[in-house]
Amino acid sequence: MSPDDDIEWLKAEIARMRSMLEPLESGKIRINGRRPNQPWADATRAQISSLRRGIAVYQSIVDSHESKASERRRGNLESVWRDSAATQ
């Protein structure tokens, strides 16, 4: 996998996580969990928090990659401009 493939995978994961988050936040879906020898408990808030954290981490990676890619493109354009100005 190339870095661009990885970023596309992260973007798809962000979209998937956001689609999971919406029904939880709106109350359409609730998640219950249970530990051995414990009663059932609502785990919706914990799942929402986990999804939000995952989205934030993945989004920061995507943003960092895109920022660096933009800087590389800008640097390449500036070097092309300098090279063309030097030959005139």
C-alpha beads as a LAMMPS data file, in Angstrom:
LAMMPS data file: protein, C-alpha beads

88 atoms
87 bonds

1 atom types
1 bond types

-500.0 500.0 xlo xhi
-500.0 500.0 ylo yhi
-500.0 500.0 zlo zhi

Masses

1 110.0

Atoms # bond

1 1 1 0.000 0.000 0.000
2 1 1 1.210 3.474 -0.832
3 1 1 0.831 6.403 1.562
4 1 1 -1.965 7.738 -0.660
5 1 1 -3.767 4.378 -0.387
6 1 1 -3.403 4.568 3.381
7 1 1 -4.910 8.059 3.423
8 1 1 -7.823 6.934 1.265
9 1 1 -8.399 4.031 3.672
10 1 1 -8.361 6.463 6.619
11 1 1 -10.863 8.722 4.861
12 1 1 -13.150 5.736 4.279
13 1 1 -12.816 4.747 7.942
14 1 1 -13.671 8.289 9.038
15 1 1 -16.804 8.176 6.883
16 1 1 -17.743 4.751 8.282
17 1 1 -17.211 5.899 11.870
18 1 1 -19.261 9.059 11.282
19 1 1 -22.099 6.969 9.873
20 1 1 -21.976 4.823 13.010
21 1 1 -21.908 7.903 15.236
22 1 1 -25.040 9.619 13.900
23 1 1 -27.637 7.057 15.071
24 1 1 -25.916 6.763 18.451
25 1 1 -25.887 10.527 19.024
26 1 1 -29.477 10.933 17.858
27 1 1 -30.676 8.165 20.172
28 1 1 -31.891 5.935 17.346
29 1 1 -29.540 3.194 18.542
30 1 1 -28.356 2.298 22.025
31 1 1 -25.585 -0.081 22.951
32 1 1 -25.710 -2.198 26.062
33 1 1 -22.827 -4.140 27.491
34 1 1 -22.226 -6.521 30.313
35 1 1 -19.209 -7.775 32.175
36 1 1 -19.177 -11.220 33.776
37 1 1 -21.302 -11.296 36.919
38 1 1 -22.420 -7.706 36.361
39 1 1 -25.787 -6.304 35.285
40 1 1 -26.382 -4.978 31.789
41 1 1 -25.366 -1.348 31.429
42 1 1 -25.777 1.322 28.757
43 1 1 -22.507 1.585 26.842
44 1 1 -23.715 4.125 24.287
45 1 1 -21.789 7.108 25.717
46 1 1 -18.582 5.087 25.853
47 1 1 -19.028 4.037 22.219
48 1 1 -19.716 7.628 21.163
49 1 1 -16.549 8.774 22.941
50 1 1 -14.520 5.998 21.331
51 1 1 -15.794 6.861 17.846
52 1 1 -15.128 10.577 18.360
53 1 1 -11.572 9.865 19.515
54 1 1 -10.962 7.586 16.535
55 1 1 -12.322 10.152 14.109
56 1 1 -10.146 12.884 15.651
57 1 1 -6.989 10.767 15.448
58 1 1 -7.610 9.631 11.882
59 1 1 -8.591 13.138 10.780
60 1 1 -5.406 14.618 12.264
61 1 1 -3.339 12.089 10.290
62 1 1 -5.209 12.917 7.067
63 1 1 -4.897 16.677 7.689
64 1 1 -1.171 16.379 8.399
65 1 1 -0.595 14.334 5.248
66 1 1 -2.596 16.748 3.095
67 1 1 -0.835 19.763 4.600
68 1 1 2.566 18.252 3.847
69 1 1 1.467 17.320 0.322
70 1 1 0.283 20.896 -0.231
71 1 1 3.611 22.255 1.003
72 1 1 5.476 19.898 -1.359
73 1 1 3.341 21.034 -4.312
74 1 1 3.863 24.683 -3.389
75 1 1 7.630 24.110 -3.074
76 1 1 7.713 22.384 -6.458
77 1 1 5.839 25.270 -8.081
78 1 1 8.188 27.818 -6.496
79 1 1 11.253 25.937 -7.738
80 1 1 9.773 25.727 -11.255
81 1 1 9.086 29.476 -11.154
82 1 1 12.635 30.196 -9.945
83 1 1 14.100 27.939 -12.637
84 1 1 12.049 29.582 -15.369
85 1 1 12.920 33.077 -14.102
86 1 1 16.618 32.181 -14.043
87 1 1 16.580 31.053 -17.686
88 1 1 14.969 34.254 -18.956

Bonds

1 1 1 2
2 1 2 3
3 1 3 4
4 1 4 5
5 1 5 6
6 1 6 7
7 1 7 8
8 1 8 9
9 1 9 10
10 1 10 11
11 1 11 12
12 1 12 13
13 1 13 14
14 1 14 15
15 1 15 16
16 1 16 17
17 1 17 18
18 1 18 19
19 1 19 20
20 1 20 21
21 1 21 22
22 1 22 23
23 1 23 24
24 1 24 25
25 1 25 26
26 1 26 27
27 1 27 28
28 1 28 29
29 1 29 30
30 1 30 31
31 1 31 32
32 1 32 33
33 1 33 34
34 1 34 35
35 1 35 36
36 1 36 37
37 1 37 38
38 1 38 39
39 1 39 40
40 1 40 41
41 1 41 42
42 1 42 43
43 1 43 44
44 1 44 45
45 1 45 46
46 1 46 47
47 1 47 48
48 1 48 49
49 1 49 50
50 1 50 51
51 1 51 52
52 1 52 53
53 1 53 54
54 1 54 55
55 1 55 56
56 1 56 57
57 1 57 58
58 1 58 59
59 1 59 60
60 1 60 61
61 1 61 62
62 1 62 63
63 1 63 64
64 1 64 65
65 1 65 66
66 1 66 67
67 1 67 68
68 1 68 69
69 1 69 70
70 1 70 71
71 1 71 72
72 1 72 73
73 1 73 74
74 1 74 75
75 1 75 76
76 1 76 77
77 1 77 78
78 1 78 79
79 1 79 80
80 1 80 81
81 1 81 82
82 1 82 83
83 1 83 84
84 1 84 85
85 1 85 86
86 1 86 87
87 1 87 88
